[in-house]
Amino acid sequence: MNGEGIFTIKTWNEEVIKEKCEQVKTVHASVVQTYKGDMKGEGHIEFIMSYKSGVSACFVGFEEFIGVIDGRRGTVTFKHDGSFEDGVARSAFTVVAETATGELSGIDLSGQFTSSEPGKANYSFTK
C-alpha cells in the first residue's frame, strides 16, 4: 500500500528548554495537525528541537495519530526524525511497534513529509 496527502498545522506551541547562545537553543514543541488524503484524521505531536541557528534545526518526536489510514480506523504512534533547512521542514516517520489500535492494529508503515508552504506539508507513506 502506498499513500499520500497533505496535513495542515492547527496549533504550534513552542517552549525553550535551554538557550546556549543567540539562536542556538533546545525547545519543546506541542503540535496538532489535520490530515487529508490517504490518511484522514488528526495528529498530536511532541517534538524536541535543536536550533542550530535562527533558520535551521533538527528534531525528533512522537505523534499520536487518530483517524483512518487506507480505510482502516484506529490510532497509531509515529516516531519522527527530521530537519528544518532553508525554510523547508522534512521528516521521516515510522510506526512505533505495538502502538496501533482498532482496525490499524498490526499496521507497519514508514513515510516522509516535506513542507510545501507555511503551516502545510505533503506526506507520503509505504506499507
C-alpha positions as CSV (number, residue, x, y, z in Angstrom):
1,M,0.0,0.0,0.0
2,N,1.2,3.5,-0.9
3,G,-0.5,6.7,0.1
4,E,-0.1,10.4,0.1
5,G,-1.9,13.6,1.0
6,I,-1.4,16.9,2.9
7,F,-1.6,18.0,6.5
8,T,-2.2,21.4,8.0
9,I,-0.9,22.6,11.3
10,K,-3.7,23.7,13.6
11,T,-1.6,24.7,16.6
12,W,2.1,25.0,17.4
13,N,3.2,25.8,20.9
14,E,6.9,26.1,21.5
15,E,8.8,26.5,24.7
16,V,12.5,27.0,25.2
17,I,14.1,24.3,27.3
18,K,17.7,25.6,27.2
19,E,19.3,28.5,25.3
20,K,23.1,28.2,24.8
21,C,23.7,31.4,22.9
22,E,21.9,33.7,20.4
23,Q,19.6,31.5,18.3
24,V,21.2,28.2,19.4
25,K,18.7,26.5,21.7
26,T,16.7,23.4,22.5
27,V,12.9,23.7,22.5
28,H,9.8,21.5,23.1
29,A,7.0,22.0,20.6
30,S,3.5,20.6,21.0
31,V,1.8,20.4,17.6
32,V,-1.7,19.5,16.4
33,Q,-2.2,18.9,12.7
34,T,-5.1,17.7,10.5
35,Y,-4.6,15.1,7.7
36,K,-6.3,14.9,4.3
37,G,-5.7,12.3,1.6
38,D,-5.0,8.6,2.3
39,M,-4.6,9.5,6.0
40,K,-7.7,11.3,7.4
41,G,-7.7,12.5,11.0
42,E,-5.6,14.4,13.5
43,G,-2.1,14.1,14.8
44,H,-0.9,15.2,18.2
45,I,2.9,15.6,18.3
46,E,5.6,16.3,20.9
47,F,8.8,17.4,19.3
48,I,12.2,18.2,20.8
49,M,14.0,20.5,18.5
50,S,17.6,21.7,18.4
51,Y,18.0,25.0,16.7
52,K,21.5,25.4,15.2
53,S,20.7,29.0,14.1
54,G,17.6,31.1,13.7
55,V,16.9,29.3,10.4
56,S,17.9,25.7,10.8
57,A,17.1,22.9,13.2
58,C,16.9,19.2,13.7
59,F,14.1,17.4,15.6
60,V,12.7,14.2,16.9
61,G,9.2,13.5,18.1
62,F,6.3,11.2,18.7
63,E,2.9,11.6,17.1
64,E,-0.4,10.1,18.2
65,F,-2.4,9.8,15.0
66,I,-6.2,9.3,15.4
67,G,-8.2,8.6,12.3
68,V,-8.3,6.4,9.1
69,I,-5.4,5.1,7.1
70,D,-6.3,3.3,3.8
71,G,-9.9,2.8,5.0
72,R,-8.8,1.4,8.4
73,R,-9.9,3.3,11.6
74,G,-7.8,3.5,14.8
75,T,-4.8,5.1,16.4
76,V,-1.1,4.7,15.9
77,T,2.1,6.3,17.3
78,F,4.7,7.5,14.8
79,K,8.3,8.3,15.6
80,H,9.7,11.3,13.6
81,D,13.3,12.2,12.7
82,G,13.6,15.4,10.8
83,S,15.2,18.7,10.0
84,F,14.4,22.3,9.0
85,E,16.7,23.9,6.5
86,D,16.3,26.8,4.0
87,G,12.7,27.3,5.1
88,V,11.7,23.6,4.4
89,A,10.8,21.1,7.1
90,R,11.4,17.4,6.3
91,S,10.9,14.3,8.4
92,A,11.0,10.5,8.0
93,F,8.4,8.7,10.2
94,T,7.8,5.1,11.2
95,V,5.2,3.3,13.3
96,V,6.3,2.5,16.9
97,A,5.8,-1.2,17.2
98,E,2.7,-2.4,19.0
99,T,1.2,1.0,19.4
100,A,-1.7,0.7,16.9
101,T,-5.3,0.1,18.0
102,G,-8.6,-0.7,16.4
103,E,-8.5,-1.6,12.7
104,L,-5.0,-0.3,12.5
105,S,-3.6,-3.0,14.9
106,G,-0.5,-4.6,13.4
107,I,0.0,-1.8,10.8
108,D,3.6,-1.3,9.8
109,L,4.4,1.6,7.5
110,S,7.0,4.3,7.0
111,G,6.8,7.6,5.4
112,Q,8.0,11.1,5.0
113,F,6.8,14.7,4.8
114,T,8.1,17.9,3.2
115,S,6.6,21.3,4.0
116,S,5.0,22.9,0.9
117,E,4.1,26.3,2.4
118,P,3.9,27.8,5.9
119,G,1.6,25.6,8.0
120,K,1.2,22.8,5.4
121,A,3.2,19.7,4.3
122,N,2.9,17.0,1.7
123,Y,3.2,13.4,3.1
124,S,3.6,10.0,1.6
125,F,3.9,6.5,3.0
126,T,4.5,2.9,2.0
127,K,3.4,-0.3,3.8
